[in-house]
Amino acid sequence: MDFTTPKKAASNGITIEYFEQGEGPAVLLLHGFPEHPFSWRYQVDAIAAAGYRVIVPCQRGYGGTDAPADAQTYSIKNLVADISGLLDALGILQAVWIGHDWGSVPAWYSGVFAPSRVLGIGSLCTPYFTWEAPKDMLQIFDEVRGPNHYMRTFQEPGVGEAILGKDIQHTFQAMLRGHGYTMEQFEAAPQDIRAVPAGVFIGSPQLFGEPIVNEQELQFYVDIYQRTGFTGGLNWYRALRKDYEEAQGSNYTIDKPALMISAEADWFMARGSTDGMQSRLPQLEMHVIADAAHWLQQEKPDEVNAILVPWLKRHFSA
């Protein structure tokens, strides 16, 4: 796929930039933070070749998609509405929603807020969590990680932008790397590391391993973020309280084919974070990829595709 020639569509009051390839049942690939549809470059050809229409949008705040100033418009419910509106614009009734990192949250919650638009759901790295507890995600992370975790740091406008945007090339050089600290090493590390501070995105401390992008791929990310900055993606974190409020009283059970692919060394996720997902996802299939960290589909593309494509074929006729 050529990630330099996007298409555009009007949806939910904004203009969304997207890329697509192939024909057949629709498969949405939703990127995470701080990324771009380019992060799915190794999956698009494989999925399209298997007989699917692959649609990879720049989500609200990213790339050439609009980035409204109001952080509260970045709530998960509204993000699901963005993608549902994109499906409307493309004349598609239902799709398989697959996400990575933050992109997994609107993917999972499509089954809560827009179940009629969902054929199935999948996620790389980010588990399905619900807001049934009396605490929102920030409060939970404060208890698990302490007060210095990156989600808390990103709440203050301008702070995350200053950290990530000071040297954009260095940020992506430091971040787009494979497995370094194992889960065991991370759990044995000092508290200031286990807090997962915002500095991990710029290699301070450096918990990742070797680079997983070449110079051309690195420059693609740098060029994008030199144009857009990081505020749009950071606003997803700033809407966390609204996410909690809008989800109250929801039916969190999603009886659709579901796929969870975890990375063995993804210390962004606490050990056991996928436990209990089957109670809300009765058709869930789970996998763990060894020797892999958080940027899973770029670090281990063949292993991801070897799980993802057969799962699609088993459940959704091409």
C-alpha positions in Angstrom: 0.0 0.0 0.0 1.1 3.5 -0.8 0.8 5.5 2.4 1.5 8.8 0.6 -1.7 8.9 -1.4 -4.7 9.0 1.1 -8.3 9.3 0.4 -10.7 11.5 2.5 -14.2 11.2 3.7 -16.6 13.3 5.8 -17.6 11.6 9.0 -19.1 12.7 12.4 -18.4 16.4 11.7 -14.7 16.0 10.7 -12.8 14.9 7.6 -11.0 11.6 7.9 -8.0 10.6 5.9 -7.8 6.9 5.1 -6.1 4.3 3.0 -7.7 1.2 1.5 -6.8 -1.9 -0.6 -8.5 -5.1 -1.7 -12.1 -6.3 -2.1 -14.3 -8.4 0.1 -15.5 -8.2 3.7 -14.3 -5.0 5.3 -11.4 -5.1 7.8 -10.6 -1.9 9.7 -7.0 -1.6 11.0 -6.9 1.1 13.8 -3.5 2.5 14.8 -2.3 3.5 18.2 -0.2 6.3 19.8 1.9 8.0 18.6 1.5 6.3 15.3 -0.1 6.3 11.8 -1.7 3.8 9.4 1.8 3.2 8.2 2.3 1.0 11.3 0.1 -1.6 9.6 2.2 -1.7 6.4 3.1 -5.3 6.9 -0.5 -6.5 7.4 -2.3 -4.7 4.6 -1.0 -6.8 1.6 -1.5 -10.1 3.5 -5.0 -9.4 4.5 -6.0 -7.9 1.1 -4.5 -10.9 -0.7 -6.6 -13.2 1.4 -9.8 -11.6 0.0 -10.6 -8.7 2.2 -11.2 -4.9 1.8 -8.6 -3.4 4.2 -9.4 0.1 5.4 -6.7 1.9 7.5 -7.8 5.4 8.8 -5.9 8.1 10.4 -7.9 8.5 13.5 -9.1 11.8 15.0 -6.1 14.0 15.7 -3.6 12.1 13.5 -2.1 12.6 10.1 -4.4 14.4 7.6 -7.5 13.8 9.7 -9.0 16.8 11.5 -7.7 17.5 15.0 -10.4 19.5 16.9 -9.1 21.6 19.7 -11.6 20.3 22.3 -9.9 17.3 24.0 -13.3 16.0 25.2 -14.3 15.3 21.6 -11.6 12.5 21.7 -13.7 10.2 23.9 -14.0 6.6 22.9 -17.7 6.9 22.1 -17.0 9.7 19.7 -14.0 7.8 18.2 -16.3 4.9 17.5 -18.8 7.3 15.9 -15.9 8.6 13.7 -15.2 5.2 12.3 -18.9 4.2 12.0 -19.4 7.4 10.0 -16.4 6.4 7.7 -18.2 3.1 7.1 -21.3 5.0 6.2 -19.3 7.2 3.7 -17.9 4.0 2.1 -21.3 2.3 2.0 -20.2 -0.5 4.3 -22.7 -1.9 6.8 -20.3 -4.0 9.0 -16.6 -4.6 9.4 -14.1 -6.5 11.4 -12.5 -3.9 13.8 -8.9 -4.6 14.7 -6.7 -2.2 16.7 -3.3 -1.9 18.2 -2.4 0.1 21.4 -4.9 3.0 21.8 -6.6 1.9 18.5 -7.7 -1.2 20.2 -10.0 0.7 22.5 -12.4 2.0 19.9 -12.1 -1.4 18.2 -13.2 -3.2 21.4 -15.8 -0.6 22.2 -17.3 -0.7 18.7 -19.0 -3.8 20.2 -20.4 -1.6 23.0 -21.4 1.6 21.2 -22.0 0.3 17.7 -22.6 -3.4 17.8 -24.7 -3.5 14.6 -21.5 -2.3 12.7 -19.4 -5.2 14.0 -18.6 -8.5 12.3 -15.8 -9.3 14.7 -13.1 -7.6 16.9 -9.4 -8.0 17.3 -6.6 -6.4 19.3 -2.8 -6.4 19.4 -1.4 -5.7 22.8 -4.3 -3.8 24.5 -6.8 -6.0 26.4 -10.5 -5.4 26.6 -11.2 -3.5 29.9 -14.5 -2.2 31.1 -15.4 0.8 33.2 -17.5 -1.1 35.7 -15.3 -0.2 38.7 -16.0 3.0 40.6 -12.6 4.4 39.4 -11.6 5.7 36.0 -8.4 4.5 34.2 -6.3 7.3 35.5 -7.2 6.5 39.1 -6.5 2.8 38.5 -3.1 3.5 36.9 -2.2 5.8 39.8 -2.7 2.9 42.1 -0.9 0.4 40.0 2.0 2.6 38.7 2.2 5.4 41.1 1.7 9.2 40.4 4.4 9.5 37.7 3.1 7.2 35.0 2.9 8.7 31.5 -0.9 8.8 31.3 -0.9 11.2 34.3 1.9 13.3 32.8 0.1 13.6 29.5 -3.0 15.2 31.2 -1.5 18.7 31.4 -1.8 20.4 28.0 1.7 21.2 26.6 3.7 18.8 28.8 3.5 15.7 26.6 4.0 17.9 23.5 7.2 19.3 25.0 8.6 15.9 25.9 7.8 14.2 22.5 8.2 17.2 20.3 11.5 18.5 21.5 13.4 16.3 19.0 11.0 14.3 16.9 13.6 12.3 15.2 15.1 11.3 18.5 11.6 10.4 19.9 11.0 7.9 17.1 14.5 6.6 17.1 14.2 5.9 20.8 10.7 4.5 20.7 10.3 2.3 17.6 12.4 -0.6 18.9 11.8 -4.2 19.7 11.9 -6.2 22.9 14.4 -5.2 25.4 13.4 -5.6 29.1 11.6 -8.8 29.6 8.5 -8.8 31.8 10.6 -10.4 34.6 13.3 -7.7 34.3 10.7 -5.0 34.3 8.9 -6.3 37.4 12.3 -6.5 39.2 13.3 -3.0 38.3 13.2 0.1 40.6 9.8 1.8 41.1 10.8 4.8 39.0 11.0 2.4 36.0 7.9 0.3 36.9 6.0 3.6 37.0 6.4 3.7 33.2 7.2 7.4 33.1 6.7 9.5 30.0 10.4 9.4 29.4 10.2 5.9 28.0 8.9 7.3 24.8 12.2 9.2 24.3 14.5 6.5 25.7 14.8 7.8 29.3 15.0 5.1 30.6 15.6 3.0 27.5 13.6 -0.2 28.1 13.3 -1.2 24.4 15.9 -3.1 22.4 17.1 -2.8 18.8 15.4 -0.6 16.2 12.6 -2.1 14.2 12.5 0.6 11.5 15.0 1.4 8.8 16.0 5.0 8.0 13.4 5.5 5.4 10.6 4.2 7.7 11.9 6.3 10.5 11.8 9.4 8.3 8.2 8.7 7.3 7.1 9.0 10.9 9.3 12.1 11.5 7.9 13.9 8.5 4.3 13.2 9.6 4.8 14.4 13.1 6.8 17.5 12.1 3.6 18.6 10.3 1.1 17.5 12.9 2.7 17.6 16.3 1.5 15.3 19.1 -1.5 17.2 20.5 -4.2 15.2 18.7 -3.0 11.9 20.0 -2.4 13.2 23.5 -6.0 14.4 23.6 -7.1 10.8 23.7 -5.5 10.6 27.2 -7.1 13.9 28.2 -10.6 12.4 27.5 -10.2 9.4 29.8 -12.6 10.7 32.4 -15.3 11.3 29.8 -14.6 7.7 28.5 -15.5 6.5 32.0 -18.6 8.7 32.2 -20.0 7.8 28.8 -19.5 4.0 29.4 -21.5 3.8 32.6 -24.5 1.4 32.4 -23.3 -0.2 29.1 -23.6 -3.8 28.2 -20.0 -4.9 28.1 -20.6 -8.4 26.7 -19.7 -8.7 23.1 -20.8 -12.0 21.5 -18.8 -11.7 18.3 -15.7 -13.5 17.1 -12.8 -11.9 19.0 -9.1 -12.1 18.8 -6.4 -11.0 21.4 -2.7 -11.1 20.4 -0.4 -10.2 23.1 3.4 -9.6 23.1 5.4 -11.5 25.7 7.6 -8.6 26.7 5.0 -5.8 26.5 5.6 -4.1 29.9 3.1 -1.4 29.0 0.5 -3.9 30.1 0.6 -5.4 33.6 1.0 -9.1 33.9 -2.4 -10.8 33.9 -4.1 -7.8 32.2 -5.9 -10.2 29.8 -7.2 -12.4 32.6 -11.0 -12.7 32.7 -11.6 -11.3 29.2 -13.5 -14.5 28.2 -16.3 -13.6 30.6 -17.2 -10.6 28.4 -16.0 -12.1 25.1 -17.5 -15.6 24.8 -16.0 -16.2 21.3 -12.5 -15.0 22.3 -9.3 -16.6 20.9 -6.0 -15.6 22.6 -2.4 -15.8 21.5 1.0 -14.6 22.9 3.9 -13.9 20.6 7.3 -14.6 22.2 10.3 -12.3 22.2 8.1 -9.3 21.2 7.4 -5.9 22.7 4.7 -3.3 22.3 5.1 -2.3 18.6 4.1 -5.8 17.8 2.9 -5.8 14.2 6.1 -4.0 13.1 8.5 -6.1 15.2 6.9 -9.5 14.4 4.9 -9.0 11.2 5.1 -12.6 10.0 4.0 -14.0 13.4 1.1 -11.5 13.6 0.0 -12.3 10.1 0.2 -16.0 10.7 -2.4 -15.6 13.4 -4.5 -12.8 12.0 -5.2 -14.0 8.5 -6.2 -17.6 9.4 -8.5 -16.1 12.1 -10.2 -13.9 9.5 -10.6 -16.8 7.1 -12.1 -19.0 9.8 -14.8 -16.5 10.8 -15.5 -14.2 7.8 -16.0 -15.6 4.3 -14.0 -13.8 1.7 
